[in-house]
């Protein structure tokens, strides 16, 4: 695929079929993502790629954990969403719930949908992305570039994905279950698999701001 097509077409999948992606395809996608540029070429990312029982076991453990424990994130979370950022976030959330037929005041249904984050939306694979603790914000920024390339490479290979910051909100538990060393910070997860095209949530798409809102041209 042309890069312009990948960027225009990629979307976040929130309902997956259960069949796994071929191992060779996953390796090809990860190999492409490994080409990500990084600060001084440090390549601070490390990926735990879960498949099969490993995905299901972490999903079950996380789902139980989040219902009994407060969040514990390795990275600072946003202090607030204000102005246009708050509006974009609200619009995205409302469109998501509308696609599922969930009313704004149906807190039980919204809570149940939130918990689906921790089952990786039924995906057969989950990539847990971590960064080198000592590299701080620069390592996290590099990992953001890696995640973007991973999502786009997967789309080019016909693999559906969704990046999940929700998983990093329970970093301590993820670290414990996967045996991740203390010198690593959990950045996020990426669920990978084949999209369930029949599920209404997969008809939902986010919008993008016009260029004039995001770029200042200086001459």
Secondary structure as UniProt FT lines:
FT   HELIX           3..9
FT   HELIX           23..33
FT   TURN            34..35
FT   HELIX           39..41
FT   STRAND          46..51
FT   HELIX           53..66
FT   TURN            67..68
FT   HELIX           83..99
FT   TURN            100..101
FT   TURN            104..105
FT   HELIX           107..115
FT   HELIX           116..122
FT   STRAND          125..132
FT   HELIX           133..135
FT   HELIX           136..156
FT   TURN            157..158
FT   STRAND          160..164
FT   HELIX           165..169
FT   HELIX           171..178
FT   TURN            182..183
FT   STRAND          184..193
FT   TURN            197..198
FT   HELIX           200..203
FT   HELIX           211..214
//
